[in-house]
């Protein structure tokens, strides 16, 4: 069975699919890149939390120094390839305390932050802004 088309029957719809594609594709790509970028943000928050946990575990042992915590965070972050981060160590919710004089059970909090610009895969599309952070708290041993 052969289908016959009359000449000019669908001539007015000739480029409609191309035009619809041209309008829809940028919207779909922006949506896709947004999902990727927000997923990257969630992944980095997990990385920062793990780095803070590594630094906190290094800081709570007896005889540890704040340099030990910073070294643990730096080692973790260099292993995952994130740079431009900062580390803050709080002893009993104060940045003026010392690990050497911290009593047993004193909360030690490590916070690691990084600007979103340092972790973005899409520099021309900023779906995220500001800084991302991860923190971890353990009692001093």
Residue frames as a rotation matrix with the C-alpha (Angstrom) as fourth column:
UNK 1
0.583 0.812 0.000 0.00
0.812 -0.583 0.000 0.00
0.000 0.000 -1.000 0.00
UNK 2
-0.522 -0.772 0.362 1.36
0.801 -0.589 -0.103 3.30
0.293 0.236 0.926 -1.02
UNK 3
0.246 0.563 -0.789 0.55
0.746 -0.629 -0.216 6.58
-0.618 -0.535 -0.575 0.69
UNK 4
-0.131 -0.234 0.963 0.20
0.858 -0.514 -0.008 9.51
0.497 0.826 0.268 -1.55
UNK 5
-0.172 0.027 -0.985 0.80
0.653 -0.746 -0.134 13.05
-0.738 -0.666 0.110 -0.40
UNK 6
0.703 0.405 0.585 -0.59
0.702 -0.525 -0.481 15.93
0.113 0.749 -0.653 -2.24
UNK 7
-0.340 -0.865 0.368 1.86
0.792 -0.474 -0.383 18.60
0.506 0.161 0.847 -3.12
UNK 8
-0.633 -0.034 0.773 1.86
-0.144 -0.976 -0.161 21.47
0.761 -0.213 0.613 -0.64
UNK 9
0.325 0.841 -0.433 -0.40
0.325 0.331 0.886 19.74
0.888 -0.428 -0.166 1.86
UNK 10
0.722 -0.119 -0.682 1.91
0.682 -0.047 0.730 20.39
-0.119 -0.992 0.047 4.88
UNK 11
0.057 -0.755 0.653 4.02
0.731 -0.414 -0.543 23.08
0.680 0.508 0.528 3.33
UNK 12
0.396 0.153 0.906 3.02
-0.286 -0.916 0.280 25.69
0.873 -0.370 -0.319 5.94
UNK 13
0.948 -0.049 0.315 4.43
-0.292 0.265 0.919 23.45
-0.128 -0.963 0.237 8.78
UNK 14
0.708 -0.671 -0.221 7.78
0.154 0.452 -0.879 22.85
0.689 0.588 0.423 7.12
UNK 15
-0.317 -0.939 0.130 10.05
0.107 -0.171 -0.979 24.57
0.942 -0.297 0.155 9.73
UNK 16
0.517 0.632 0.577 7.78
-0.482 -0.342 0.806 24.50
0.707 -0.696 0.127 12.77
UNK 17
0.877 -0.212 -0.431 9.77
0.436 0.728 0.529 21.80
0.202 -0.652 0.731 14.55
UNK 18
-0.114 -0.979 0.167 13.00
0.812 -0.188 -0.552 23.70
0.572 0.073 0.817 14.07
UNK 19
-0.231 0.098 0.968 11.54
-0.244 -0.969 0.040 26.89
0.942 -0.227 0.248 15.50
UNK 20
0.809 0.565 0.165 10.00
-0.326 0.197 0.925 25.06
0.490 -0.802 0.343 18.47
UNK 21
0.587 -0.687 -0.428 13.33
0.768 0.640 0.024 23.36
0.258 -0.343 0.903 19.14
UNK 22
-0.323 -0.745 0.583 15.15
0.500 -0.658 -0.564 26.70
0.804 0.109 0.585 18.96
UNK 23
0.086 0.425 0.901 12.84
-0.566 -0.724 0.395 28.13
0.820 -0.544 0.178 21.62
UNK 24
0.909 0.416 0.035 12.73
-0.276 0.537 0.797 25.10
0.313 -0.734 0.603 23.92
UNK 25
0.493 -0.760 -0.423 16.37
0.572 0.650 -0.501 23.98
0.655 0.005 0.755 23.89
UNK 26
-0.411 -0.691 0.594 17.90
-0.083 -0.621 -0.780 26.97
0.908 -0.370 0.197 25.78
UNK 27
0.229 0.573 0.787 15.29
-0.888 -0.209 0.410 26.58
0.400 -0.792 0.461 28.52
UNK 28
0.957 0.131 -0.257 15.95
-0.056 0.958 0.280 22.87
0.283 -0.253 0.925 28.81
UNK 29
0.162 -0.976 -0.147 19.73
0.507 0.210 -0.836 23.40
0.847 0.061 0.528 28.86
UNK 30
-0.333 -0.237 0.913 19.48
-0.531 -0.753 -0.389 26.07
0.779 -0.614 0.125 31.57
UNK 31
0.637 0.633 0.440 17.33
-0.740 0.343 0.579 23.72
0.215 -0.694 0.687 33.64
UNK 32
0.824 -0.382 -0.418 19.81
0.324 0.923 -0.206 20.87
0.465 0.035 0.885 33.15
UNK 33
-0.185 -0.952 0.245 22.82
0.272 -0.289 -0.918 23.04
0.944 -0.103 0.312 34.07
UNK 34
-0.017 0.275 0.961 20.95
-0.801 -0.579 0.152 24.32
0.598 -0.768 0.230 37.12
UNK 35
0.931 0.363 0.021 20.36
-0.317 0.780 0.540 20.77
0.180 -0.509 0.842 38.33
UNK 36
0.462 -0.840 -0.284 24.03
0.580 0.529 -0.620 19.91
0.671 0.122 0.732 37.78
UNK 37
-0.326 -0.638 0.698 25.25
-0.083 -0.716 -0.693 23.03
0.942 -0.284 0.180 39.61
UNK 38
0.285 0.490 0.824 22.94
-0.882 -0.201 0.425 22.57
0.374 -0.848 0.375 42.59
UNK 39
0.962 -0.008 -0.274 23.96
0.066 0.977 0.205 18.91
0.266 -0.215 0.940 42.77
UNK 40
0.051 -0.998 0.035 27.59
0.463 -0.007 -0.886 20.02
0.885 0.061 0.462 42.79
UNK 41
-0.168 -0.052 0.984 26.75
-0.632 -0.761 -0.148 22.36
0.756 -0.647 0.095 45.68
UNK 42
0.784 0.505 0.361 25.26
-0.606 0.492 0.625 19.51
0.138 -0.709 0.692 47.71
UNK 43
0.732 -0.579 -0.358 28.29
0.455 0.807 -0.376 17.35
0.507 0.112 0.855 46.93
UNK 44
-0.214 -0.863 0.458 30.70
0.133 -0.490 -0.861 20.07
0.968 -0.123 0.220 48.10
UNK 45
0.216 0.345 0.913 28.75
-0.852 -0.390 0.349 20.59
0.476 -0.854 0.209 51.33
UNK 46
0.991 0.117 -0.066 29.24
-0.081 0.912 0.402 16.88
0.107 -0.393 0.913 52.02
UNK 47
0.311 -0.949 -0.043 32.95
0.584 0.227 -0.779 17.19
0.750 0.217 0.625 51.26
UNK 48
-0.211 -0.369 0.905 33.24
-0.381 -0.822 -0.423 20.20
0.900 -0.434 0.033 53.60
UNK 49
0.645 0.502 0.575 31.43
-0.730 0.182 0.659 18.32
0.226 -0.845 0.484 56.38
UNK 50
0.894 -0.368 -0.257 33.79
0.376 0.926 -0.017 15.36
0.244 -0.081 0.966 55.97
UNK 51
-0.029 -0.938 0.346 36.82
0.366 -0.332 -0.870 17.67
0.930 0.101 0.353 56.04
UNK 52
0.036 0.124 0.992 35.49
-0.748 -0.655 0.109 19.34
0.663 -0.745 0.069 59.20
UNK 53
0.940 0.318 0.125 35.00
-0.326 0.722 0.610 15.90
0.104 -0.614 0.783 60.76
UNK 54
0.522 -0.825 -0.216 38.60
0.629 0.544 -0.556 14.95
0.576 0.154 0.803 59.92
UNK 55
-0.272 -0.626 0.731 39.87
-0.050 -0.749 -0.661 18.19
0.961 -0.216 0.172 61.46
UNK 56
0.367 0.508 0.779 37.69
-0.811 -0.235 0.535 17.76
0.455 -0.828 0.326 64.53
UNK 57
0.966 -0.046 -0.254 38.89
0.130 0.936 0.326 14.19
0.223 -0.348 0.911 65.10
UNK 58
0.097 -0.995 0.023 42.47
0.625 0.043 -0.780 15.42
0.775 0.090 0.626 64.90
UNK 59
-0.267 -0.199 0.943 41.75
-0.332 -0.900 -0.284 18.26
0.905 -0.389 0.174 67.36
UNK 60
0.602 0.665 0.442 39.98
-0.608 0.024 0.794 16.34
0.517 -0.747 0.419 70.14
UNK 61
0.588 -0.429 -0.686 42.78
0.522 0.849 -0.084 13.94
0.618 -0.309 0.723 71.04
UNK 62
0.878 -0.290 -0.381 44.90
0.230 -0.442 0.867 14.88
-0.419 -0.849 -0.321 74.07
UNK 63
-0.036 -0.983 -0.180 47.98
0.368 -0.180 0.912 16.90
-0.929 -0.033 0.368 73.16
UNK 64
0.040 0.109 0.993 46.61
0.999 -0.009 -0.040 18.03
0.004 0.994 -0.109 69.78
UNK 65
-0.619 -0.245 -0.746 47.11
0.261 -0.960 0.099 21.56
-0.741 -0.133 0.658 68.50
UNK 66
0.438 0.789 -0.431 45.07
-0.158 -0.404 -0.901 23.72
-0.885 0.462 -0.052 66.16
UNK 67
-0.188 -0.595 -0.782 47.79
-0.937 -0.130 0.324 23.14
-0.294 0.793 -0.533 63.55
UNK 68
-0.891 -0.085 0.446 46.98
-0.037 0.993 0.115 19.40
-0.453 0.086 -0.887 63.70
UNK 69
0.048 0.988 0.148 43.34
0.397 0.117 -0.910 20.16
-0.917 0.103 -0.386 62.91
UNK 70
0.451 0.074 -0.890 44.29
-0.606 -0.707 -0.366 22.49
-0.656 0.704 -0.274 60.05
UNK 71
-0.612 -0.747 -0.260 46.69
-0.730 0.408 0.548 19.91
-0.303 0.525 -0.795 58.64
UNK 72
-0.656 0.442 0.611 43.98
0.331 0.897 -0.293 17.23
-0.678 0.010 -0.735 58.71
UNK 73
0.460 0.847 -0.267 41.55
0.145 -0.368 -0.918 19.53
-0.876 0.384 -0.292 56.90
UNK 74
0.180 -0.475 -0.862 44.20
-0.850 -0.516 0.106 20.56
-0.495 0.713 -0.496 54.35
UNK 75
-0.829 -0.513 0.223 45.11
-0.367 0.799 0.477 16.94
-0.423 0.314 -0.850 53.66
UNK 76
-0.262 0.820 0.509 41.47
0.524 0.564 -0.638 15.98
-0.810 0.100 -0.577 53.16
UNK 77
0.601 0.575 -0.555 40.69
-0.068 -0.655 -0.753 18.94
-0.796 0.490 -0.355 50.93
UNK 78
-0.170 -0.713 -0.681 43.79
-0.877 -0.206 0.435 18.49
-0.450 0.670 -0.590 48.79
UNK 79
-0.809 -0.112 0.577 42.77
0.016 0.977 0.213 14.86
-0.587 0.182 -0.789 48.27
UNK 80
0.043 0.918 0.394 39.39
0.732 0.240 -0.637 15.86
-0.680 0.316 -0.662 46.84
UNK 81
-0.495 -0.404 0.769 40.72
0.860 -0.352 0.368 18.79
0.122 0.844 0.522 44.80
UNK 82
0.672 0.701 0.240 38.94
0.630 -0.711 0.312 21.72
0.389 -0.059 -0.919 46.47
UNK 83
-0.483 -0.861 -0.157 40.98
0.847 -0.415 -0.333 24.87
0.222 -0.294 0.930 47.03
UNK 84
-0.610 0.160 0.776 40.37
-0.033 -0.984 0.176 28.36
0.792 0.082 0.606 48.40
UNK 85
0.424 0.784 -0.453 38.72
0.422 0.272 0.865 27.14
0.801 -0.558 -0.216 51.60
UNK 86
-0.341 -0.495 0.799 39.10
-0.588 -0.551 -0.592 28.47
0.733 -0.672 -0.103 55.14
UNK 87
-0.053 0.219 -0.974 39.06
0.552 0.820 0.154 26.59
0.832 -0.530 -0.164 58.44
UNK 88
-0.110 0.073 0.991 37.81
-0.688 -0.726 -0.022 27.87
0.718 -0.684 0.130 61.79
UNK 89
-0.364 -0.084 -0.928 38.37
0.502 0.821 -0.271 26.06
0.785 -0.564 -0.257 65.09
UNK 90
0.058 0.455 0.888 36.11
-0.639 -0.667 0.383 26.96
0.767 -0.590 0.253 68.02
UNK 91
-0.663 -0.268 -0.699 36.77
0.374 0.690 -0.620 25.67
0.648 -0.672 -0.357 71.53
UNK 92
-0.446 0.620 -0.645 33.70
0.815 -0.017 -0.580 25.85
-0.371 -0.784 -0.497 73.76
UNK 93
0.486 0.703 0.519 32.10
0.873 -0.423 -0.243 28.16
0.048 0.571 -0.819 71.14
UNK 94
0.830 -0.304 -0.468 34.95
-0.151 -0.929 0.337 30.65
-0.537 -0.209 -0.817 71.41
UNK 95
0.821 -0.563 0.093 37.81
0.243 0.198 -0.950 31.28
0.517 0.802 0.299 69.00
UNK 96
0.362 -0.708 0.607 40.07
-0.722 -0.625 -0.298 32.52
0.590 -0.330 -0.737 71.82
UNK 97
0.800 -0.013 0.600 40.44
-0.475 0.598 0.645 29.19
-0.368 -0.801 0.472 73.65
UNK 98
-0.198 -0.915 -0.352 43.37
-0.972 0.229 -0.048 26.81
0.124 0.332 -0.935 73.50
UNK 99
0.529 0.348 -0.774 43.31
-0.376 0.914 0.154 23.07
0.761 0.210 0.614 72.87
UNK 100
-0.441 -0.804 -0.398 46.11
0.084 0.405 -0.911 22.61
0.893 -0.435 -0.111 75.40
UNK 101
-0.960 0.078 0.271 43.96
-0.282 -0.285 -0.916 23.98
0.006 -0.955 0.295 78.24
UNK 102
-0.159 0.963 -0.219 40.60
-0.783 0.012 0.622 22.56
0.602 0.270 0.752 77.08
UNK 103
-0.438 0.101 0.893 38.94
-0.747 0.512 -0.424 20.38
-0.500 -0.853 -0.149 79.71
UNK 104
-0.978 0.138 0.154 37.61
0.188 0.906 0.380 16.92
-0.087 0.400 -0.912 78.96
UNK 105
-0.199 0.975 0.097 34.15
0.895 0.221 -0.387 17.16
-0.399 0.010 -0.917 77.42
UNK 106
-0.204 0.068 -0.977 34.65
-0.120 -0.992 -0.044 20.70
-0.972 0.108 0.210 76.11
UNK 107
0.676 0.500 0.541 32.97
0.445 0.308 -0.841 20.97
-0.587 0.810 -0.014 72.68
UNK 108
-0.499 -0.810 -0.307 35.43
0.007 -0.358 0.934 21.38
-0.866 0.464 0.185 69.83
UNK 109
0.626 0.759 0.177 33.84
0.293 -0.019 -0.956 22.72
-0.723 0.650 -0.234 66.65
UNK 110
-0.639 -0.769 -0.022 35.56
0.213 -0.204 0.955 22.83
-0.739 0.606 0.294 63.25
UNK 111
0.600 0.793 -0.108 33.95
0.170 -0.258 -0.951 24.75
-0.782 0.552 -0.289 60.39
UNK 112
-0.615 -0.727 0.307 35.24
0.449 -0.002 0.893 24.66
-0.649 0.687 0.328 56.82
UNK 113
0.512 0.777 -0.366 33.92
0.134 -0.493 -0.860 27.22
-0.849 0.391 -0.356 54.31
UNK 114
-0.635 -0.639 0.434 34.56
0.569 -0.006 0.822 27.82
-0.523 0.769 0.367 50.63
UNK 115
-0.337 0.514 -0.789 33.22
-0.554 -0.786 -0.276 30.48
-0.762 0.344 0.549 48.25
UNK 116
0.522 0.633 0.571 30.89
0.131 0.602 -0.788 29.13
-0.843 0.486 0.231 45.59
UNK 117
0.772 -0.260 -0.580 33.05
-0.628 -0.450 -0.635 30.76
-0.096 0.855 -0.510 42.91
UNK 118
-0.261 -0.957 0.124 35.87
-0.933 0.283 0.222 28.35
-0.248 -0.058 -0.967 43.81
UNK 119
-0.611 0.052 0.790 33.79
-0.070 0.990 -0.120 25.23
-0.788 -0.129 -0.602 43.25
UNK 120
0.406 0.864 -0.297 31.49
-0.389 -0.131 -0.912 26.23
-0.827 0.486 0.283 40.37
UNK 121
-0.273 -0.416 0.868 31.77
0.592 0.639 0.492 24.23
-0.759 0.647 0.072 37.18
UNK 122
0.142 0.427 0.893 29.87
0.954 -0.300 -0.008 26.87
0.264 0.853 -0.450 35.22
UNK 123
-0.616 -0.475 -0.629 31.49
0.684 -0.719 -0.127 30.27
-0.392 -0.508 0.767 35.72
UNK 124
-0.946 0.256 0.197 29.07
-0.071 -0.760 0.646 32.03
0.315 0.598 0.737 33.36
UNK 125
0.060 0.996 -0.063 25.91
-0.135 0.071 0.988 30.67
0.989 -0.050 0.139 35.06
UNK 126
-0.898 -0.390 0.202 25.65
-0.217 -0.005 -0.976 31.32
0.382 -0.921 -0.080 38.78
UNK 127
0.099 0.940 -0.327 22.80
0.035 0.325 0.945 29.26
0.994 -0.105 -0.001 40.18
UNK 128
0.553 -0.038 -0.832 24.49
0.820 0.199 0.536 29.36
0.145 -0.979 0.142 43.60
UNK 129
0.246 -0.518 0.819 26.11
-0.032 -0.849 -0.528 32.30
0.969 0.104 -0.226 45.34
UNK 130
0.698 -0.030 0.716 27.86
-0.684 -0.327 0.652 33.14
0.214 -0.945 -0.249 48.59
UNK 131
-0.488 -0.872 0.047 29.76
-0.824 0.442 -0.353 30.50
0.287 -0.211 -0.934 50.52
UNK 132
0.552 0.542 -0.633 29.20
-0.257 0.833 0.489 26.87
0.793 -0.107 0.599 51.38
UNK 133
-0.294 -0.666 0.686 30.21
-0.895 -0.059 -0.441 25.44
0.334 -0.744 -0.579 54.73
UNK 134
0.402 0.326 -0.855 30.42
0.061 0.923 0.381 22.23
0.914 -0.205 0.351 56.66
UNK 135
-0.113 -0.432 0.895 30.90
-0.878 -0.377 -0.293 21.84
0.464 -0.819 -0.337 60.39
UNK 136
0.276 0.119 -0.954 31.50
0.225 0.957 0.184 19.11
0.934 -0.266 0.238 62.91
UNK 137
0.120 -0.170 0.978 31.56
-0.873 -0.487 0.023 19.10
0.472 -0.857 -0.207 66.72
UNK 138
0.294 -0.088 -0.952 33.07
0.327 0.945 0.014 16.55
0.898 -0.316 0.307 69.11
UNK 139
0.977 -0.018 0.211 33.83
-0.203 -0.359 0.911 16.67
0.059 -0.933 -0.354 72.85
UNK 140
0.146 -0.989 0.031 37.50
-0.795 -0.136 -0.592 17.03
0.589 0.061 -0.806 73.82
UNK 141
0.586 0.014 -0.810 39.01
0.215 0.961 0.172 13.83
0.782 -0.275 0.560 75.20
